[in-house]
Amino acid sequence: MSRTRQMRRHAHKMRRNGLQPMVIIDSDGPFPDVAGMLLARAMWRYRSELAPAYLVAVLAVGGALLHLMHPDWWPWLLAVAVVAAWALAVFGERAGLALRIERAYAAAVAMGSGGWLSASTALGITSRPLPLMLAGGGFVLALPWWAHRRRRARVRVDRQIAAWPDIAKDVGLAGSRAQSAVVDVWGWRARFALARGQTIQDAIGRVPAIESALGTFRGAVRVSPTSDDRANRFELRVLDTDPHADAIPWPGPRVTSITEPIDLGPFEDATGARVLLLRRHGLIGGVAGSGKSGGINVLMGNLSACRDVVIWAIDLKRGMELQPWSSCIDRLATTPKQARAMLRDAVTVLEARAEWLTANGRRVWDPAPELPALVIIVDEYAELAEDAPDAAGDTDSIARRGRAVAVTLIAATQRPTQKAMGKGAVRSQMDVRVSFRVRERKDVDLILGQGMLSAGWHAHTLNAPGKFLLSAPEHDTPRRGRAYLLTDATVAETAERHSSMRPALDEVSQRALDEARMRPISEPSVPVTPSQEDPAERALREALDGAPDEGLPIAHLLMITQLSRPTLYRRLAELVKADHAVQVGRGRYKASDHTR
Ligand SMILES: Nc1ncnc2c1ncn2[C@@H]1O[C@H](COP(=O)(O)OP(=O)(O)OP(=O)(O)O)[C@@H](O)[C@H]1O
């Protein structure tokens, strides 16, 4: 007995390795027993491929018996065949025959088999041409069966599921069991029960090993919680074809309020990667060309459709990315100076709203068209941190205190290093993280947070622009999404359509901004405030203020201020740095145009 079991195990192992079992027969071995067992096993294992032969055999035996016992039953058999063929053709979809061609095939097989059985019942199976019809017809109808892609996939899946106990042992998930498997258009998915003490994280961490054990291509296996969210179950998804292979056109906005989650694009199971932005901040990362701007376009398409959101944007790439949305953007900053002023104003708004909430006994700002949320989108955040480092205090304030007052910061950057994020607490305050492809594995943790790489968030394996991983309070497992793609024409058309319904800033915020503007200019965030007492300084400022558009030449400024050349250059450099002056051309300066 134990010998038989041993042989069985050996044969099973060999089959898994793609080898046919070899039987060694010794004189006292129970040969017929083993051969019969192996034959029965092969007949069971290849039952799908052999199904046409089994059907032919059943028809032959059935026909012979019926002819002997009930030859008068043939009209009934014919009637049953007709009804079965009709039912399969009409209702076959309910039985899983999704395509019309599949239903037609099933109807043809039912009609052919029933017709033949009826004829052989009446005439006997040896009567001509019935034997030939059975063999020939069986072979012809078997061809589509053998060629059918989904059937073959199903067989492959069944075999892999049958081999799971061994695979599980090899990949370190010993004791996990397959519960059910479904073949779909993209590949297959199966539900698994984990062994005691195993977690979904264990399964996620074993994904590369599972891919190797199943012999899939790299990146074909996904592990996610099951829909009932049980801790000891997981869903395994194996892709034969990438559902994200082609760009996915944006279907248009699905929201009208920031209180609804925004759909960034479909996950691989075609459900939307929907994420809420209200009272949250967002970080979007990924290498150049990975689709960050595309992601921002999806956000803009939806945010601009929300009647309770005022959008401010900072784009220090001269507004290249966000310019097309300018008609929907309440304020767009394209220079460090404008960005600095905007962030200062955002803090003013934030403080005014916080005060208003306290005065009105409210805890949070509930967005409505007359009390809109404020979303500040910063493309290329690293440039902001570098070109306007003195704005770091303001971004920090927004990140730390913006949630309750519905002021949201969304930052896009390639690598959100501490330096690129401006040293403050901004990165740690980001609740929603979207990672497009990163170059190095360690960048995963940089964008998504410490420990995410080892938890299976493999953003370095994303293999096409627009593919992303989304981490947010409602998305805690790594699932690949692909952002919708907005063409330039869609952006232009959407921006135009939405521009007419943009709300204005609420009264509380607007009043606070007006008051701040009326106060004498005292920008605590500007580091260099030249002394107003210095007459040379005053003369220089006045000269610059009155300078023509093309600026005043150095020689002229030297004459007016009576300063030495090095001192003048130093003062000018300070003024430029503080954004009070700009260099217009070579050696020509003027006061900068204040935006407020
Ligand atoms: N969701 C998407 N689906 C398909 N293709 C996309 C998608 N997003 C971007 N692409 C393609 O990738 C290219 C680069 O995308 P995008 O400009 O958004 O990248 P980026 O990460 O913003 O790069 P950069 O940092 O240089 O601005 C686009 O021109 C577009 O062809």
The ligand as an SDF file (V2000), in Angstrom:
LIG
                    3D

 31 33  0  0  0  0  0  0  0  0999 V2000
   -2.5640   57.0630  -18.7810 N   0  0  0  0  0  0  0  0  0  0  0  0
   -1.8310   56.9440  -19.8660 C   0  0  0  0  0  0  0  0  0  0  0  0
   -2.1150   56.0080  -20.7680 N   0  0  0  0  0  0  0  0  0  0  0  0
   -1.3580   55.8770  -21.8730 C   0  0  0  0  0  0  0  0  0  0  0  0
   -0.2840   56.6380  -22.1660 N   0  0  0  0  0  0  0  0  0  0  0  0
    0.0470   57.5800  -21.3030 C   0  0  0  0  0  0  0  0  0  0  0  0
   -0.6900   57.7940  -20.1010 C   0  0  0  0  0  0  0  0  0  0  0  0
   -0.1160   58.8070  -19.4300 N   0  0  0  0  0  0  0  0  0  0  0  0
    0.9290   59.2080  -20.1540 C   0  0  0  0  0  0  0  0  0  0  0  0
    1.0410   58.4880  -21.2830 N   0  0  0  0  0  0  0  0  0  0  0  0
    2.0480   58.6370  -22.3300 C   0  0  0  0  0  0  0  0  0  0  0  0
    3.3000   58.8850  -21.7440 O   0  0  0  0  0  0  0  0  0  0  0  0
    3.8270   60.1270  -22.1600 C   0  0  0  0  0  0  0  0  0  0  0  0
    4.4700   60.8520  -20.9840 C   0  0  0  0  0  0  0  0  0  0  0  0
    3.4710   61.1330  -20.0310 O   0  0  0  0  0  0  0  0  0  0  0  0
    3.5130   62.3820  -19.0610 P   0  0  0  0  0  0  0  0  0  0  0  0
    3.9240   63.6030  -19.7850 O   0  0  0  0  0  0  0  0  0  0  0  0
    2.2190   62.4070  -18.3510 O   0  0  0  0  0  0  0  0  0  0  0  0
    4.6760   61.9120  -18.1010 O   0  0  0  0  0  0  0  0  0  0  0  0
    5.2800   62.6880  -16.8740 P   0  0  0  0  0  0  0  0  0  0  0  0
    5.5530   61.6530  -15.8450 O   0  0  0  0  0  0  0  0  0  0  0  0
    4.4180   63.8210  -16.4980 O   0  0  0  0  0  0  0  0  0  0  0  0
    6.6220   63.1830  -17.4630 O   0  0  0  0  0  0  0  0  0  0  0  0
    7.3360   64.5400  -17.1360 P   0  0  0  0  0  0  0  0  0  0  0  0
    7.7720   64.4300  -15.7150 O   0  0  0  0  0  0  0  0  0  0  0  0
    8.4640   64.5550  -18.1190 O   0  0  0  0  0  0  0  0  0  0  0  0
    6.3250   65.6250  -17.3690 O   0  0  0  0  0  0  0  0  0  0  0  0
    2.6550   60.8920  -22.7420 C   0  0  0  0  0  0  0  0  0  0  0  0
    3.0430   61.6610  -23.8270 O   0  0  0  0  0  0  0  0  0  0  0  0
    1.6920   59.8240  -23.1820 C   0  0  0  0  0  0  0  0  0  0  0  0
    1.9260   59.4670  -24.5300 O   0  0  0  0  0  0  0  0  0  0  0  0
  1  2  1  0
  2  3  1  0
  2  7  2  0
  3  4  2  0
  4  5  1  0
  5  6  2  0
  6  7  1  0
  6 10  1  0
  7  8  1  0
  8  9  2  0
  9 10  1  0
 10 11  1  0
 11 12  1  0
 11 30  1  0
 12 13  1  0
 13 14  1  0
 13 28  1  0
 14 15  1  0
 15 16  1  0
 16 17  2  0
 16 18  1  0
 16 19  1  0
 19 20  1  0
 20 21  2  0
 20 22  1  0
 20 23  1  0
 23 24  1  0
 24 25  2  0
 24 26  1  0
 24 27  1  0
 28 29  1  0
 28 30  1  0
 30 31  1  0
M  END
$$$$
